[in-house]
Amino acid sequence: MPVHLHDHTPVCVVADQRAVGEALALALTMRGLPAEASEWSAHTSQPVPRAGGEADRSVGVVCLAVEDGLRLADVRAFLQLSSRRWVVVTEPPADVRWGALLASGAADVLGTGGDLDVLVSALRRAGAEGAEGRARSEELAGQGACLAIFRDWVAAHPAEARTLAGLSRMGPAHRRALRGLSRTRPPADPRAAAAALTELGIADEARAVEALRALDRALAGSQDAAGSSSEPGARHVPAGPSPVSPVRPRSPQGTRTG
């Protein structure tokens, strides 16, 4: 007998591009899994909180490429913070990054371009597992888990570590200017945004925003991020030592994906 997901909890489909998410959500709905689409940017600062009961059986699909190291770290932290069971559909093909996603709480990891029936089956399994399916990742849970994951990745990527350390030292006005950058509208304060990028030493606006979001989410899961910020909608960045420094470069450890 097939396992049915909760009737009142649509599958959440999160993708970089809304059109992609909407197409996948429609396909899932036609296969009997009601789904709703949203863009990844809408989930970067407000991950779904952990909860008990039915919420633990809600499931979702994250459809993103994780070839970029900062994106991988961000998605891993997102998985840790969310109460949903997420199936990740991603590029590149199966490699060490898939193992990292599974270790961070992904219910399953699938490659792009695969059979839709495989995704439907993965979502049904995730819904059936519910809260019990998170047991394998609960050892990493807790307020310091996301920051620990982030530090572990940063230690192996000194170039990105310098960017993140610069962000953690950046003043609130410049961080606010970076958070206001968007692909679809001009910055509210062009001078502040330009000054922030200059201070950071990054010409690529999208990469700067991605780095800041990754840092925000890592801090969101740590005790260091406790308390409210004076910036509306911003995470608190504690004074003192950077959460990503000092960095001692090391060789990445391989992870078997099974």
N, C-alpha and C positions, 0 to 999 in steps of 0.2 A: 504494500500500500504506500503510495507516495507521501512524502512529508510535506506539509503545507506551512508556509510562513504565516505569521500573524496577519489577519485580514486588515487590521487597523494600522499596520506599520509598513508603508511602502518601502521597497528597496531604494536606497539612496544611491544615485549614480553621480559620482564626482569626476569631472574631467577638466583638462586644461581649456578646452574650447566648448562652449555651450552647445554648439551644433552637434558635436560628437556625443556629448552626454545625452542630449535629447534623442538622438537616433538610437543609442543603445537602450535608453529607458523605454522607448516605444517598442523596440524589439523584445525586451523582457516582458513588457505588459502583454504583448501579443502571445507570448509563451505561457501566460498565466501567472506571472509575477508582477503585480502592479508596481511601477517604479516612477520615481521623480528625479529629474536632473538638476544639477547645480554646478557652478564653476568652482574650480579648486581655490581660487582667490577668496571666495566667500567663506572658506573653511580654515584659512590659515591662522586667524587670530582667535577663533571661537570654536575649538574642537568640542565634540559632543561629550558632555560630562559623564563620568561613570555613574551607573545607577543600578538598582536591583529590579527584580520582577521581570515584566515583559520587555523592558528596555534592553535587557541583556540578550534577548533573542532577535533584536532588530539587526538587519544586515545591510551591507552596502557594497558598492563596487568603486574602486579607485582606479581610474584609467589615466595613467601618467607614465612618461618616460623617466627613468631614474639613472640615466647615463651620467648626469651631472652630480658631483659629490654632494653639493649643498642640497639639491633636491632630494637625494636619497636620505640624508640626515633628517630633513624636514618631514618626509613621509614616515620615517621610522618613529619619530617623536609623535606624529599625529596618530599613528596606530596605537601607541602606548597610552595616549590620553583619552582615546575614544572608548565608549561603552559598546559601540557597534562591533559586529564581527565583519571584517572587511575582506573581500576578495580583491586582490590587486592584479590588474591587467596592465602589463608593462613591456617595455623594451629596455635593454637588449635581451637576447635569448638567455636561457637559464645559465646563470653563473653565480659567483659568490654573492652578488647583490640580492639574489632571490633568497639565499639563506639568511641574509641580514633582515630582510622583510619578514620572513617567517619567524625569526627569533624575536622580532618586535611585536608579534601578536597577529600578523595576517592569518586569516583562516586558510587561505590558499593563494598561490601566485601562478598566474597564467600568462602566456605570451600573447601579444597582439596578433590579430589575424586568425585566431583559433576558431573552433566550432562553437557556435552559440549554445548548443546543447551541453557542452562541457562546462560552460560558465553557469548555466541554469542548475546543473547538478551540484556544482561547488556551492552555490548560494543556498540550495536546499539543505545541503549537509551543514553549512554554517548555521542556518536557522535552527536545525534540529539539535545541534550541539549546545547552543545558547551559552549560558554563563560557564558551563563546564568546559566548553571549548577554549576558554581563556586560561585554564589552569596551567598550561605549559608555559605561559608568559608571566604568570603572577609573581614569580620570583624577582622579576625585574620591575614590578609595579611599586608604587610608593612615590613620595614627593621628589626623590632624587633620581628616579629612573631615567627620565628623559635627558636630564643634564649629563648623567653618566654615559648614556648612549652617545650623546653629542661629543663629549670630551674624548671618548674612545675613538670616534671617527676623526676628530680634529687632530689628534696626536699623530695620525698617519698622513696628514695633508697639511704641511706647514704653510703652503701658499695661501690656502683658504683660511688657515688659522690667523694669519696676519690681518686679513680682511675682517674677520670676526672680532679680533681683539680691538681693531680700530673702531668698529661699531660699538663695542661695549664701553669704550672711552668717550664716544661722541656725545656732545651736549644734547639736551632734550629738544631744542629747536631744530637742530639738523636731523635728528632721528624722526621728528614729526614731519619734516619736509620730505624725507625719503618715503615715509609711510603714505604720503599723499600722492606719490607718483602713480600714474596709471597709463596703460597703453591706449586708452580711449579718450582721455581728456588732458588738457595742458595742466601743468602744476599750478597750484594755488599761489605759491610763492616761488617763482622761477629763480630768483637770486639765491634764496636759501637752499633750494634744491641743488643748484649749481655749486654752491659753496660746500655743501655736504659731500657731493661727488668728488670735488677737488680734494677735500680733506681725506676722503677715503682712498683716493688714488685709483678710482675705477671710472672708466668712461661709459661702460655699459649700464644704463639705468636699470634694466630688467635684472641684471645680475646683482646689483646693489640691493634692490628690493627683495630679491630671493634670499640673499644672505641675511638681511634684517629679519625677515619672517622666520627663517630657520632659527636664528638666535632667540627671537621672541618666544617661539614655541618650546625651545629647550628650557628656557627660564621659567616658562609657565608651569612646568612639571617639577620645579625644585623649590625648596624652602627659601632659597635666595630670592625668589620672585614674590614672596608673600607680601601682602600690603597693597595699598592702592597707589596708583601713579598720578602725578599732577597733570599728565597728558591724557585727554579724553581718549578712551579706547586703546591706550597703549599699555604694554606690560611694564612692570617696574624693573628697571635695571639697577642692581645694587651698586652702591659706591664701594670702592676698594678694589681688590684684585679682580682682573678680568676672569669671567667664567671659562675662558678658553685659553688662558695663559697661566703660568709659563708652559710652553709647548716643547716637548722633547720628541722630535721625530722618531718614528720607529717603522719597521716594515709591517704592512698590513698582514693580518693572519688569515689564512684561507678558511673558508667555511663550506662544509659539505651541504649540498641542498637536498640530498636524498634522491 
